[in-house]
Amino acid sequence: MAPELSQRILDLLSSNPSGIPQSHIHRALGVSKAYVSIILKDMERRGVIYRDKVGNSYIVKLATKPSQIGRKLKLGIVWSSEYLFLGHFAKALRNVLGLDLAITVYPSALQATSAIIRGEIDAVLSPLVTQLYAYISTKSIVIVGGGAGGGAMIYEFPRSRSNILISSEASSMDLCRVAALKKGAIEQEDVRYFATPSEAIETIRRGKARYAVLWHPLTEYVKSIDHSKVVECSEFEELKYCCTLATSGNMDIETVKRISIVYRDSIEEFLKQPLRYLDWYSSITGIDTTLLKKALNVYTYTPEIDARSVWRVIETLNLNVPQKSSVIKAILSHF
């Protein structure tokens, strides 16, 4: 009877992917409550299902075993000097969850976030604003942790032969541009988007951009070019986070929660030992260690993701389709 009942429970849960109250299962299957409880505990022990406690009851859901993402967590990041905590994260993932961290570096926020939507990676560190757009479009990601803030600037290049502003599309840089426009820090609305960091620098060097929204270490690369600072993006409250951690919506929620805890703890450890993995991070990104040391004075780190900060971004973007309140459901705390 037990194997048959287990299969009937699996069939029931498959038809209800959002979960079922445990108290409903025995009634739905016509089996004693005590017997269902024994079978569920065995299924949970084997990792077939998991139970979320809500008040005094449990919601039962199918589980995707952590082993289904293999022995590696495939993480995408945007080329930047802000993820200096990743060495600590890699170590904690291995020690706590038995997972190796495999990192792929992407040249833009859109490319990195698109990769998780396509299923090429399991998690991504990319701009919060990009992740919100991805959630609206696909509902296929969960935003699970905070990250770095600061590091971005709007510059003017007075010798430019052009009058355009360059930025990266659907990114923290573009959010900074929108915030600066709304608050009167800039008036420039003629925007061109660059696809890679090298394209941005080349455009500036050729005098084809009057203004640019750049992040560190690109801000270091333009110091030799005649420029003036227009505004630091960190002055806008919408830019509390540059990039945040999101995981695939196909990953079971218990694994997501464990990764989220490890991630937050790793940032705390990084803040205690910020220099420990700089050479390792340099080898992954190709960014010189001397620039990474400068980044330690540029970025600030907030391990948690909070709904208030997300709401500010939603308000700045004036997202109305879908309804604003539904967008906030992208955050792990709402699952």
C-alpha positions in Angstrom: 0.0 0.0 0.0 2.8 2.4 0.9 4.4 2.6 -2.7 0.9 3.0 -4.2 0.0 5.8 -1.7 3.3 7.6 -2.3 2.5 7.6 -6.0 -1.0 8.9 -5.4 0.4 11.7 -3.3 3.0 12.5 -6.1 0.2 12.6 -8.6 -1.9 14.9 -6.4 1.1 17.2 -5.8 1.9 17.2 -9.5 -1.6 18.6 -10.2 -1.1 21.3 -7.6 2.5 22.7 -8.1 1.9 25.6 -5.7 1.3 23.0 -2.9 -1.5 21.5 -0.8 -2.3 21.9 2.9 -1.2 18.6 4.5 -4.6 18.4 6.3 -6.3 18.1 2.9 -4.3 15.2 1.5 -5.8 12.4 3.6 -9.4 13.6 2.7 -8.5 13.9 -1.0 -7.2 10.3 -1.1 -9.6 8.7 1.4 -6.8 7.5 3.7 -6.3 7.9 7.4 -4.6 11.1 8.5 -2.0 9.3 10.6 -1.0 7.0 7.7 -0.6 9.9 5.3 1.6 11.7 7.9 3.9 8.7 8.1 4.2 8.5 4.3 4.9 12.2 4.0 7.6 12.1 6.6 9.3 9.3 4.7 9.0 11.2 1.4 10.4 14.3 3.0 13.3 12.4 4.4 14.1 11.0 0.9 13.9 14.5 -0.6 10.8 13.8 -2.7 8.6 16.5 -1.1 9.1 19.3 1.3 6.8 21.1 3.8 6.5 24.8 4.5 5.1 25.6 7.9 2.4 28.3 7.7 0.9 29.1 11.1 0.0 25.8 12.7 -0.2 23.8 9.5 2.0 22.6 6.6 1.9 23.2 2.9 3.2 20.2 1.1 5.0 20.6 -2.3 7.1 18.5 -4.7 10.8 19.0 -4.3 13.5 19.2 -6.9 16.5 17.6 -5.2 19.6 19.7 -5.0 21.4 17.0 -6.9 19.4 18.0 -9.9 21.6 21.1 -10.3 24.5 18.7 -10.2 27.6 19.2 -8.0 27.9 22.7 -9.3 26.0 25.9 -9.0 26.3 27.7 -12.3 26.4 31.4 -11.6 26.4 34.2 -14.1 27.8 37.7 -13.3 28.1 41.0 -15.1 31.7 42.1 -15.7 32.4 44.3 -12.8 34.5 44.9 -9.7 31.6 44.7 -7.3 31.3 40.9 -6.5 34.4 40.7 -4.4 32.6 38.4 -1.9 32.4 35.6 -4.4 35.4 33.8 -3.1 33.8 33.5 0.3 30.6 32.4 -1.4 32.4 29.7 -3.3 34.0 28.4 -0.1 30.8 28.4 1.9 28.8 26.7 -0.9 31.3 23.8 -0.9 31.5 23.5 2.8 27.8 23.9 3.6 26.0 22.5 0.6 28.6 20.4 -1.1 28.4 22.5 -4.3 31.2 23.9 -6.4 30.7 27.4 -7.9 31.1 27.7 -11.7 31.1 31.3 -12.8 30.4 32.7 -16.2 31.2 36.4 -16.9 28.8 38.3 -19.2 29.5 41.8 -20.7 26.0 43.2 -19.9 23.1 43.0 -17.5 20.8 41.8 -20.3 23.0 39.0 -21.4 23.6 37.7 -17.9 19.9 37.8 -17.0 18.8 36.3 -20.3 21.1 33.4 -19.6 19.2 32.4 -16.4 15.9 32.7 -18.3 17.2 30.3 -21.0 18.3 27.9 -18.3 22.0 28.2 -19.1 22.8 29.1 -15.5 21.2 28.4 -12.1 21.7 31.8 -10.6 22.7 35.3 -11.6 24.2 38.4 -10.0 22.8 41.2 -12.2 21.0 44.5 -11.7 17.9 44.5 -9.6 16.0 46.4 -12.3 17.0 43.9 -14.9 15.8 41.0 -12.7 12.4 42.8 -12.2 11.9 43.1 -15.9 12.8 39.4 -16.2 10.3 38.5 -13.5 7.6 40.5 -15.2 8.2 38.8 -18.5 8.7 35.2 -17.5 8.0 34.7 -13.8 11.0 32.3 -14.0 13.4 33.8 -11.4 13.4 34.4 -7.6 15.3 37.4 -6.2 17.0 36.0 -3.0 19.6 38.3 -1.7 21.1 41.8 -1.7 24.5 42.8 -2.9 26.6 45.8 -3.7 25.6 49.5 -4.1 27.5 52.5 -5.3 30.3 52.4 -7.8 28.4 54.2 -10.6 28.7 57.7 -12.0 27.3 60.0 -14.7 30.2 61.8 -16.5 30.3 64.6 -19.0 33.0 64.7 -21.7 33.3 68.4 -22.8 35.4 67.7 -25.9 32.9 65.3 -27.4 31.7 66.0 -30.9 28.4 64.4 -30.0 25.5 65.3 -27.8 24.3 61.8 -26.8 24.3 60.0 -23.5 25.5 56.4 -23.5 24.3 53.8 -21.0 23.7 50.0 -20.7 20.2 48.9 -21.4 17.7 47.9 -18.7 20.4 48.1 -16.1 21.3 50.0 -12.9 23.1 52.5 -15.2 19.8 53.2 -17.0 18.0 53.4 -13.7 20.5 56.0 -12.6 19.8 57.9 -15.9 16.1 57.9 -15.3 16.5 59.0 -11.6 18.8 61.8 -12.7 16.4 63.0 -15.3 13.5 63.0 -12.9 15.4 65.0 -10.3 16.9 67.5 -12.7 20.5 66.4 -12.4 20.7 66.0 -16.2 18.5 67.0 -19.1 19.9 64.7 -21.8 17.3 62.4 -23.3 19.1 61.3 -26.5 20.4 57.9 -25.4 22.4 55.2 -27.1 23.0 51.8 -25.5 26.3 50.0 -25.5 26.5 46.2 -25.5 29.9 45.7 -23.9 32.3 47.7 -21.5 34.9 47.9 -24.3 32.3 49.5 -26.7 31.5 52.1 -24.0 35.2 53.1 -23.6 35.8 53.1 -27.4 32.7 55.4 -27.9 34.0 57.8 -25.4 37.6 57.9 -26.7 36.3 58.6 -30.2 34.4 61.6 -29.0 31.0 60.1 -29.8 29.4 60.5 -26.3 28.9 63.7 -24.4 27.6 61.9 -21.3 28.1 58.4 -20.0 26.7 56.3 -17.1 29.5 54.0 -16.1 30.3 51.6 -13.2 33.6 50.7 -11.6 36.1 49.8 -12.9 35.1 51.6 -16.1 35.2 54.8 -14.0 38.9 54.2 -13.6 39.4 53.7 -17.3 38.1 57.2 -18.2 40.2 59.1 -15.8 42.8 59.8 -18.5 40.1 61.4 -20.7 39.0 65.0 -20.1 35.8 64.7 -18.1 33.7 66.1 -15.3 31.5 64.3 -12.8 27.8 65.1 -13.2 26.4 63.0 -10.3 27.1 59.9 -8.3 24.4 57.3 -8.8 24.5 56.4 -5.1 22.9 59.8 -4.4 19.6 58.4 -5.6 17.8 56.2 -3.1 16.6 54.0 -5.9 20.2 52.8 -6.4 20.6 51.1 -3.0 21.5 48.0 -4.9 23.4 47.8 -8.1 23.2 44.0 -8.5 21.3 41.4 -6.5 21.2 37.6 -6.5 18.5 35.8 -8.3 18.0 32.0 -8.8 16.1 30.0 -11.3 12.4 29.6 -10.6 12.8 25.9 -11.6 15.0 25.3 -8.5 13.1 23.9 -5.5 12.4 26.5 -2.9 14.2 24.8 -0.1 17.4 24.7 -2.0 16.9 28.4 -2.9 16.5 29.2 0.8 19.7 27.4 1.7 21.6 29.1 -1.0 20.2 32.5 0.1 21.4 31.9 3.7 24.9 30.9 2.5 25.0 33.9 0.2 24.1 36.4 3.0 26.6 34.8 5.4 29.3 35.0 2.7 28.9 38.7 2.3 29.2 39.1 6.1 32.4 37.1 6.0 33.7 39.1 3.1 33.2 42.4 5.1 35.4 40.9 7.8 38.2 39.7 5.4 37.7 41.9 2.2 41.2 41.2 0.8 41.2 37.4 1.0 40.1 36.4 -2.5 41.0 39.4 -4.6 43.6 37.6 -6.7 41.1 34.7 -7.3 38.5 37.2 -8.4 41.0 38.9 -10.7 41.7 35.6 -12.4 38.0 35.1 -13.2 37.2 38.6 -14.4 40.5 39.8 -15.8 40.3 43.0 -13.7 43.6 44.0 -12.2 43.9 43.4 -8.4 45.0 47.1 -7.9 41.6 48.2 -9.4 39.8 45.7 -7.2 41.4 47.1 -4.1 40.1 50.5 -5.1 36.7 49.0 -5.5 36.7 48.2 -1.8 36.3 51.9 -1.2 33.7 52.4 -3.9 31.0 49.8 -3.2 28.9 49.2 -0.1 27.3 45.8 0.7 23.9 44.9 2.0 23.4 41.1 2.3 19.6 41.3 2.6 17.1 42.3 0.0 14.2 44.4 1.3 10.9 45.1 -0.2 11.0 48.9 0.4 14.1 49.3 -1.8 12.5 47.1 -4.5 9.4 49.3 -4.3 11.4 52.4 -4.9 12.8 50.9 -8.1 9.3 49.9 -9.3 8.0 53.5 -8.6 10.9 55.1 -10.4 10.3 52.9 -13.5 6.6 53.7 -13.3 5.7 50.0 -13.8 2.0 49.7 -14.1 1.7 46.6 -16.3 1.4 44.3 -14.5 0.1 45.9 -11.3 2.9 47.2 -9.1 2.0 45.0 -6.2 2.4 41.8 -8.2 6.0 42.7 -9.2 7.1 42.6 -5.5 6.3 38.8 -5.5 9.7 38.3 -7.2 11.3 38.5 -3.8 12.0 35.3 -1.9 10.2 36.4 1.2 6.9 36.3 -0.8 7.3 32.6 -1.7 
